[in-house]
Amino acid sequence: MPDHLFVYGTLRAEGGHPMARRLRAAARHIGKGSARGLLYDFGDYPGAVFGSKEKYRVIGDVFVLRAGPRLLADRDKYEGVSRADDEEAAWPEAEGMFHRIAVEVSLDQGGTVEAWTYCLKESPRARVIGSGDFIADRRLRAPRPARP
């Protein structure tokens, strides 16, 4: 069972979302990394499909989980999924877009780790973020004020 978490969207280390701040407080950020997969744009958040045969990579941040199962349960709730053995969950996996899986993440500073991440249940009809980087894509697409 992995003791790392790979996040690629609103929970990234530089994200301003309240859940990103909670993650930074409850887990130790060990750096940036990437995993084989495709990243999709849903407007306010992304979704990813992972696979070892994918030629593209999803860019994100890796955290060491130091708060144990509680931290993962909070992330599952945020992502709208539940553990498979949790039949009475308020957020049954069948209702959400995502499920939690383990992926191999290549760390920017070298090496790999196995990490939990949230994967779309199926490939959507949505725009692919070709760079694999949700934060960089948002910066490129953010409206800029017109110069006087």
C-alpha positions as CSV (number, residue, x, y, z in Angstrom):
1,M,0.0,0.0,0.0
2,P,1.5,3.3,-1.1
3,D,2.4,5.9,1.5
4,H,2.6,8.7,-1.1
5,L,-0.1,10.8,-2.8
6,F,0.3,12.2,-6.3
7,V,-1.9,15.3,-7.1
8,Y,-2.2,17.0,-10.5
9,G,-4.9,19.6,-10.2
10,T,-6.5,21.9,-7.6
11,L,-4.5,20.2,-4.7
12,R,-1.1,20.9,-6.2
13,A,1.5,22.5,-3.8
14,E,1.2,26.0,-5.4
15,G,-2.7,25.8,-5.6
16,G,-4.7,28.3,-3.6
17,H,-7.6,26.0,-3.0
18,P,-8.5,25.5,0.8
19,M,-8.1,21.7,0.4
20,A,-4.6,22.2,-1.1
21,R,-3.7,24.2,2.0
22,R,-5.1,21.4,4.2
23,L,-3.0,18.8,2.3
24,R,0.2,20.9,2.7
25,A,-0.5,21.0,6.5
26,A,-1.2,17.3,6.8
27,A,1.4,15.8,4.5
28,R,5.0,16.5,3.6
29,H,5.6,17.8,0.0
30,I,8.6,15.9,-1.4
31,G,8.6,17.5,-4.9
32,K,7.3,17.5,-8.4
33,G,6.8,14.4,-10.5
34,S,5.0,12.9,-13.4
35,A,3.1,9.8,-14.3
36,R,2.2,8.3,-17.7
37,G,-1.3,9.4,-18.7
38,L,-3.6,11.9,-20.3
39,L,-4.8,15.1,-18.5
40,Y,-8.3,16.4,-19.4
41,D,-9.7,19.9,-18.8
42,F,-13.1,20.2,-17.1
43,G,-12.8,24.0,-16.6
44,D,-12.3,24.5,-12.9
45,Y,-10.5,21.2,-12.4
46,P,-8.7,18.5,-14.4
47,G,-9.1,14.8,-14.6
48,A,-6.6,12.2,-15.7
49,V,-6.5,8.7,-17.1
50,F,-3.3,6.8,-16.3
51,G,-1.7,3.9,-18.1
52,S,1.8,2.4,-18.5
53,K,1.5,2.5,-22.3
54,E,0.6,6.2,-22.5
55,K,3.1,8.3,-24.3
56,Y,2.1,11.5,-22.5
57,R,2.7,12.4,-18.9
58,V,0.6,14.1,-16.2
59,I,2.6,16.6,-14.2
60,G,1.9,17.0,-10.4
61,D,3.2,17.1,-6.9
62,V,4.1,14.2,-4.6
63,F,3.4,14.2,-0.9
64,V,4.3,11.7,1.9
65,L,1.2,10.8,3.8
66,R,2.0,11.2,7.5
67,A,-1.6,11.5,8.8
68,G,-2.4,7.9,7.9
69,P,-5.8,6.7,6.6
70,R,-7.6,9.8,7.8
71,L,-5.9,12.0,5.2
72,L,-6.8,9.6,2.4
73,A,-10.4,9.4,3.6
74,D,-10.6,13.2,3.5
75,R,-9.1,13.2,0.0
76,D,-11.6,10.5,-1.1
77,K,-14.5,12.6,0.2
78,Y,-13.2,15.7,-1.6
79,E,-12.8,13.7,-4.9
80,G,-16.2,12.0,-4.5
81,V,-15.0,8.4,-4.1
82,S,-15.0,5.8,-1.3
83,R,-12.9,2.8,-0.5
84,A,-14.2,-0.4,-2.1
85,D,-14.7,-2.0,1.4
86,D,-16.7,1.0,2.7
87,E,-20.2,0.0,1.7
88,E,-22.0,2.6,3.8
89,A,-20.0,5.6,2.6
90,A,-21.8,8.9,2.0
91,W,-19.9,9.3,-1.3
92,P,-20.3,5.9,-3.0
93,E,-17.7,5.4,-5.8
94,A,-20.4,4.5,-8.3
95,E,-21.7,8.1,-8.2
96,G,-18.4,9.9,-8.8
97,M,-16.1,10.5,-11.8
98,F,-13.0,9.3,-10.1
99,H,-11.5,6.3,-8.3
100,R,-8.3,6.1,-6.3
101,I,-5.5,4.0,-7.8
102,A,-1.8,3.4,-7.3
103,V,0.6,4.7,-10.0
104,E,4.3,4.9,-10.5
105,V,5.5,8.5,-10.3
106,S,8.9,9.6,-11.7
107,L,10.2,12.3,-9.4
108,D,11.9,15.4,-10.9
109,Q,14.9,15.0,-8.6
110,G,15.3,11.4,-9.7
111,G,13.9,8.0,-8.7
112,T,10.3,6.7,-8.6
113,V,7.7,6.2,-6.0
114,E,4.4,4.3,-5.9
115,A,1.6,6.8,-5.0
116,W,-2.1,7.0,-4.7
117,T,-3.8,9.3,-7.2
118,Y,-7.3,9.9,-8.5
119,C,-8.1,8.6,-11.9
120,L,-11.2,9.1,-14.2
121,K,-13.2,6.0,-14.5
122,E,-13.3,6.4,-18.3
123,S,-11.9,8.6,-20.9
124,P,-14.1,11.7,-21.3
125,R,-15.1,13.9,-24.2
126,A,-13.1,16.8,-23.0
127,R,-10.1,18.9,-24.1
128,V,-6.7,17.2,-23.5
129,I,-4.2,19.4,-21.7
130,G,-1.2,18.5,-24.0
131,S,1.4,19.8,-21.6
132,G,0.0,17.5,-18.9
133,D,0.3,20.5,-16.5
134,F,-2.9,21.9,-15.1
135,I,-1.3,24.9,-13.4
136,A,0.7,25.9,-16.4
137,D,-2.3,25.5,-18.7
138,R,-4.4,27.8,-16.4
139,R,-1.7,30.5,-16.5
140,L,-1.6,30.3,-20.3
141,R,-5.4,30.5,-20.6
142,A,-6.0,33.1,-17.9
143,P,-7.5,36.3,-19.3
144,R,-5.0,39.2,-19.1
145,P,-6.0,42.7,-18.6
146,A,-5.9,44.9,-21.7
147,R,-3.1,47.5,-21.7
148,P,-4.3,51.1,-21.9
